[in-house]
Amino acid sequence: MRIGVLGPLQVAGAEIGGARVRALFVRLALDPGRVVTADRLIDDLWPGEPPAHPAAALQSLVSRARRQAPGLISSHPAGYLLDVPPGEVDASAFEHLVRAGDPRGALALWRGPALADAAGLAFAAAPAARLEELRLTALAAAITADLTTESASEGSRGGRDGGPGVVAELEELVAAHPLREPFHALLMRALVARGRRGEALEVFARIRADLADELGVDPGPELRAAHMAALRDPAPAPRGNLPARLTGFVGRAGDVARLHALLGGRDERLVTLVGPGGVGKTRLALEAARGLDVPDGVWLVELASATGVRAAVESVLRTTDVVRALRGTSPLIVLDNCEHVVEEAATVARWLLSEVAGLRVLATSREPLDIPGEVLHPVPPLPEAAELFLARAAAARPGLEVSAADAERVCRELDGIPLAIELAAARLRTMPVSVLVRQLGDRLAFRGGGTSEPRHRTLRDVIDWSWNLLSAPERELLRGLTVFSGGATYEAVAEVCGGDPDDLASLVDKSLVSVSGERYSMLATIRQYAAADLPALRQAHARYYTRLAETADPLLRTGEQLAWLEALDAEQDNLDAALRHSDDPLRLILPRFWPWIMRGRRREMSERAAAVLRRVGDVPPPGRELAHGLCRVLTGGEPTPAVLDSDHPAALNFWAMSGAQRPPADVVELAEDVVERLRDSPDLWTRSAALLVGGIVRFEYGTVAGARDLLGPALDGFRRTGDRWGQWACLYWLSLVAENRGDFAAALALAEEPGRLAAEPPWLDAPFGPMTFLLRLGQLKARAGDHEGAAATLAEAWRSALRAEDAATQARVLHARAELARRTGDRSAAARLLDRALTLDDGDGPAQFRAFMQVELARVAEPGPPLRTALELMETCGDRTARATVLEGVAEHLPPRPAAELLGAARALRGVADSADPAVVALDGRCRSALGPDAFHEALTSGSALPDPERHALSLLG
């Protein structure tokens, strides 16, 4: 460990002098590898008594720390960070080991009171308390393990005696923590194990009285269970043959709870765990069985290598008259791995359940037993797969650092199958994580240890076990299903693959294919195993999904829009696969353009267009001129006549695809041509789309005031067609137009209307869907002074952004929340939110948004660098209102005369006399008061005539 805070501070072998320097290291060690803002550090290190010059004092403190331990503390525009991986800080490693189920390893890191060098500072109180609580939890877990194994001579924690030493240690812990129930329960267990039941009962009486006197509560379940064990007479070993765990059981708490509820009830007597090979059915069954209170024992009957089920049951129970031996008792029999003897397993289970009223059976199989009374419990891939991988990796190679991202990737590639994860983690004994990641494509060859069952040696062996149980038509259908990506509907399977529906049902029953809702799918591991070169099926697949996209295309512009978008979303992977291997990719890509535009997936659209052009070349095949021309536009080419003369939705939108690379005047001219050419189109949707295009272009690049003349009629047209996307788009831009002319009431009303549309599911999760309007509405409320309403709206927007898992969307919401924080006076919170937003932004988003973030950052931090960045971004941007917003933001930081000039330039760009933003109105008043009415008017006039206001503003900043 390079950094130690679980006791006196240790920093890479250096002797750290100065109490506040040590406190600085402790504070940074609480967030290793993450930026701690300067404001946060000042508040934490000088609580209640900040120095006269806080920033300078902090910089001086950091300099002292760097001199004593070079290379550990890095700077960041927002603050500082301890530049080491979390695993090199003992507190982080300690927490990881505790949560990974290695309490002894965790306790070995503990050297004394946590965060001792920050004792007395408020920031350390909660983390120190949490670490101490984890220490006690780890201690209880370690003692529990010792009591279970009863190591009589050589304890695992420092050679402690496993007999009387356990009791002595627990007595000390009970004295130190008189109300901590787990230690009392462990002490009672230790005393009972040593024949000292009377003393155990005295411990219970004492803690019960203390709990009642001090807290007014009764003993919890753990103490009550220990009390019952102490009261119970010594009994013979419980009946049954369940093996002890060899490794910890990770996750599946919900599955275990359901199995306990089923098997602990009165009605369900046969529960079958079904799922693909390696998914963990046996481990889950054993874990559930261990947690059940079964007075007459749990008997495990392993059928993997059995030649007869009845003989295997008789062998385990050591009797040839099983019914007579079990009658009058209430045992649980676990029939494990029934799939290769499924018919006999079903016969034996039905016979035993009919003859022994108290019997319950828990079966594991890759297919159901299919007898009356059977309750199926599907076992899916492990949700806690990453946790399992990290635990097994730590066991395979102690001290190895595996990032959460690598763990998630490995588990995702391996479908979350526990056996695959265990095999992969075992390989880390002999290779770096990076090499393992590169080998994931060959997952079927991952091999286990020599003691593994033959059918579990590799993933290929696991699937071989199921494959060998299939009929020839089932194998052919399973191969055919591999042409699908992301699953398929029954109609798609039937048309592309053909085959008998019963074969498909059989593959589902045998856990090789799963069905969810209307879709069939298979795990990637099974898909890789069964994959074959099937050119004819691939073309049949491409033709099917081409027809699907063409069917959906016109309906996406009607009242059926949302239902068809949902259908296309479900088939996204299949549509992508079809585009890759279709013999006619231009035919398929044409109906895909509009859904991509509606969903805002412009980068994906451009990448797919480039890939298609690489396949078909520079000359369009006959009949594919429009699709070819649109692909060229998306990859930076000029629009061809086929594009310019088309009324296809994507052709109408081509200016948005290429506008950033074209002079504003050209964009305006092209858009006006579109409006003029299609104004009298017989198709209402086409007329409305042309008006929308023209309105947007006027607002961003042309005459702002004229945008409403086109957007209003466009909105009416989209309402008549039922196109919700078009309605949202018009409302969004109309709201911007209203705000630009200073009509906040109208802007708010227009921004609220989509909420009423979105209340009628299914809603449209797209750039002009509810998410955008939540963000817009929150910003408008903040600017209008409704801070409480803005906070509630932006909180809802943030939840939506998190669900979308889209970094760009999250950055936009954080920017809006930062603006709200600044308007309510919380500048430090605003700075933190902007720091997070800038971290999420990959630098590839719209220049307008990136500039807006810099302007907002200048309001809560050193203004010079962010303002220069914002102006440089706007120098090549044709969006007039965005340029005006940035100029107004820069003006806030200038003396009255140059500020008034920039306000004049902003007014000219907006095409209105006054701004609606309260901050700009206030700045306008300050400049007028400072300069006088005449000079102020002269400065506005001068600014409105500036040919390049951004370059002028940059010169003012120096």
Disulfide bonds with the S-S distance in Angstrom:
none
